Amino acid sequence: MKALTGRQTAAVVLMNIDRAAAIEVMKHLSEPEAEAITAEIIGLQSLDAETTARALSDFQRMAAGHLPPARGGRDIAATLLEASFGSERAAALLGRVGSSNSAFDFLGAADPAQVASLLDGELPQTAALVLAHLSTDHAAAVLAALPDAVRTDVAQAIATMGTATQDAIAIVAESLKARTGVLATRDAPERLGGVAPLVEIINRSDAAIEKALLESIESRDRSLADDIRSRMFTFADIVRLDDRDAQRVLRGVDIRTLALALKGANEGIAEIIRRNVSERNRENLEAESRALGPVRVSQVEEARAEIVHMLRGMEADGEISVQRSEEDEYVY
């Protein structure tokens, strides 16, 4: 290679240093940074000794010039990500990286309603395969555009699908491309389904879609619905934030929205919020809560959904970390 970019150089360093040290470095990266470096590691399948030495030298490391070629690839990237972020988040990161060269890229700019119309009449498993290859936000919009009866079938198919072969992906992509007038290609990568990508899609959906979809899934498969809920963010997750992260979230919330969200909340949630707003905002919050009086449940749900949306976005961007434990449960 003639020259390496900064990201490629960083990837080469991570591929060559001690695995434990590489994992420790990865833990200090934000998810977008880790995703970018992961894409480079996957792309750098092999490097000659000269290029490897030059990259290491750029990081102020002396290279002997006879270093063995660095090993990249998906397996190396997956190992680093799983050790740094856990298997569930690693799968999501790898999925997003893999989808950047997806066989379904031609749908990336399509209106969600158009994609939903294109999938009309297809098996739920086929629609699930397509949604699994779209960006999370786009997939959420397409899922919302599907008919109610079909939406649950597709969501369940996403959660239960395994790894698709390249031939299967190519066949579906060719069929859809033929119907949209786009030439087909057969160089599609594999993509893994499961509960994790479905949770990401639901997390980007609005509150009404989320509620209806989970209720419908629960009527079919209670354990699957419980699994999905256990991985999702809720308003109660604010008690799982440390004070610094709670302050980051609450700084962006309007006082009236916060007062509405606190209606009927348990004392644990109320205490976390009161403790992590400024003294002035605490006084304003108490005054707003008194002024509100009785409010509709729908108003409370909308306010909480707004905070949850913000919390989800900040966690996805790596700005905050939500600590979850199997045994803890909160009610509000």
N, C-alpha and C positions, 0 to 999 in steps of 0.2 A: 504494500500500500504506500502511496506517495506521501500522504499526510493524514494524521488523525485529528478528529475534532476533540474538543475538550471532554465531551461525554464519552467518546470512544477511549480516550486516554484514561479517564476515570474507570471505565469498565475493565480495561486491561490491567490496571493496578489491582482492582478487586479480584480479578481472575488469577492473579499471581501471588498475592500475599497469603499468609496463613488463613485457612478457612474460618477459624474462630475470630480472627481480627477482621476479616471481611464481613462477617455477620454483625460484629459490633459496629462497624462503620455504617452498614445498611440500616441498623436500628436508629441511627441519628439522622437519617434522611426523611424528608416528608414523602408521602405516598406519590405525589407527582414526580419528585426527583427519583425515587426508587423505580417508578414505572419507566422513566426515560432511560435510566442506566440499565434496567433489565432488558429493554428493547435492544440496546447496544450489545449486551452480553450474548443475547440470542443470535444477533446478526454476526458476531465475530466468532464464527465456528472454529477457525484456526488462524494463527498468525505466525509469521516467520520470526526467527530469533532477533533479527535486526530491528524489526518494527516494535517487538516487545521491549527490547532494550531501550529504544528511543523513548517509548512511552514512560517507562520506569525512570529514565533519566530526567524527564520533564518533571517528575515528582521528587526530584532531588535524591534519587536512589541510584547507587552505582550498579551498573549492569556489566557483567563479564563479557557479553557478546556471544556466549555459547549457550544461552538459556534455551530450554526446550520450548517448542511452540506452546502458546497459551491455549487452554481448552475452554471454549465457550459452548453455546448451545442452550436449548431449553431446559435440559436436566440440571445444568449448572445453575442457571438462573432460578429455577424452581427451588433448588436446595437452599440457596441464599435467602430467597424471599420467605420460605416457610419457616426457617430458623429465626428470621428477623421480625416477621409480622404475623406468624401463625398460618396454619394451612388454609383456613377459610378466606382470609384477606389475600393471601398469596394467590389463591385460585382466581380471585376477582381481578387482581393486578395482571396476572398472566393472561387472563381472558381479554382484558382491554388491550394489552399489547398485541395479542394474536389477532384481534379483530381489526387492527389497523391495516392489515393486508387481506381483508376478508373477501370472500367470493360474493358477498352481498353489499359491497361498497356502493354499487350502483343505486341502492335504495337509500343511501345516506342523506341525500338532499331531497328525497321525495316527501311530500306532505303525509303525515300520519294517516289521514283518512284515505289517501290513495293507496298506501301500503295495506291498510285494513281491507280495502276493496279488492286489491290484488290477491289477498289471502282468502277471500270469500269462497267457500266451497272446498277449501283444502282441509286435510285431516289436521286435528289439533297438534299432532306430533310434527307435521310439516311447518305449521305456523310457529310452533315453539322453537324449531331449529332456526328459523329466520330471525325471530326476536332475540335469540341468544347471540346472534352475530351483530346486532345493531348496537349502537351506543346505548347506555342505560337510559338516558333521558328520552331518546328517540323511541326505544322499546316501550317505555312507560306510556308515551303518547299514543303509540299504535295499540297497545293493550287497552287503553281507555276508549279507543275508537271502535273496537270490536263489539259485536252484539253481546248483551249480557250473558246469554246462554252459552256463547262460544268462549267468552273471556275466562271463565273458570276452567273449562277443558284445557285451554292453552296454558294457563298458569300451572295447572297440575302437571301437564306434560313437560313444562320447563323444569319443574322441581324433581321430576322422576326420570328425566332423560339421562343417558350415559354419554359416552364419547362417540361422536359420529365419525364414520369413515370419510375419507376424502371423496370417494366415489359417490356416496350418498349426498354429501354436500354439493358436489358438482352437478348431480342430476337435478336436485331441487333448484339450484341457481340457474341452470340452463333453461329449465322449464319457465321460471319466472322471467328471465331475461328475454326469452322468445316472445312472451306475452307483452313485454314492454318495448320490444324492438331493439334490445341491446345484445350485441354479440356475446357469446358465451366463452368461458375460459375454464380450464380444468386444474389450475394450480392453487386450489383452495386449501387452506390449512384445516386442521382438526379444531373442534370446539367442544368444550365440556359443559353440560348442563348441570342441574342440581338446584338445591334449595338456595345456595348463596347467590347465584345470579338472579333468581326470582325475587329474593329479598331486596336486592339492589333496585330492581325494576319497581317493586311495590313502594319502596322508600321514595321514589321520584313521582309517584302517583298522588293525586289529590285525596283528601280525607274520605270523600264519599266513595270513590272507587276502591280505596283501601279497605274500608269497612265492609262494603258489599262483597268484595272478592273473598275476604277472609271468612266471612259468615258462610258463603257458598262452599268454599273449600272445606270448612269445618263440618258441614252437613254431609260431606262425602267421606272425609278422612280426618278424624279428630286429631290423630297423632301428627299428621303433616301440618295441620293448622297450628297446633301447639309448637311445633318445631319452628315454623315461620315466625310466629309471634315472639318466641324466645330470642330470635336474632334481630328483631326489629327495634327501632327506637320508639319510645313513647314519651309522653310528658313526664312520666315518673322517672325517666332516665336522668333527669337533672340532678337527682340525689346521688347518682353514681359519678358525678363529676367532682374533681377536687376544686377547692375554692377558686384557684386561679382560672381554671377553665370555665367555671360557673360565671365568674365575673366577665369573661370574654363574651359569653353568650348573652348575658343580661344587659350588657352595655348597648346592644343593638335592638333591644325590645322597648317599644313604646309603653309608657306607664299605664295607660288605659288598658292596653292589651294584657299587660302583666296582671293588673287588678282583676280583669275578667277571668284570666286563666287560673287565678288563685281561688275563685269561688268554688267551695266544696272540696278544695284540695286538703290532703291530710297535713298534720302538723309538721311532719318531716320535710315535706316539700316546701311548705311555707317558711320554715326556719332556714333552709338552704337559701331561699330567695332573699329573705330579709337580711341574712348575714352577708350577702354578697352584692348588695347595692349600696350606694353611698348613703350617708346619713340624710342628706337632703332628699334623695330619691325615696328613701324609706319613709320619710314623712309625707312626701307626695303620694306614695303608694297607699299609705294608710288613709289619707284624705280621699283619694279616688275610690278606694274600696268602700268607704262609708257613703260616699255620694252615689254610688251605683245602685244600691238597694237590690231588690230581687231582679234577676236577669234570666233570660231564656237559656235552657241547656244548650241549644244550638249556638248561641253566642259564645258560651264558655268553650265548647268544642272547637269553634273556629279560632278562638284566641290561642288555645293550646296547640292546635294544628300549625298555626303560624310560628310558634316558638319551636315546635318539633321540626318543622321544615328548616329553620335556621340552624338548629342543633345538628340535624343530619348533614346539611351542607358543610358546616364547619368541621365535622368529624371526617367527612369524605375528603376534605382538603387538607387534613392533617393538622388543623389548627387546634383541635381539642381531642381528648381521648376519653371514651366512655368505658369505664371498668364494669364488666359484667360478671356475675357469679351465679352458678346454677341454683343455689339455695335461697338467694335473696329474692323477695317479692314485695312489690309496693302497690298500694291501692290508693285511689284518689276519687 
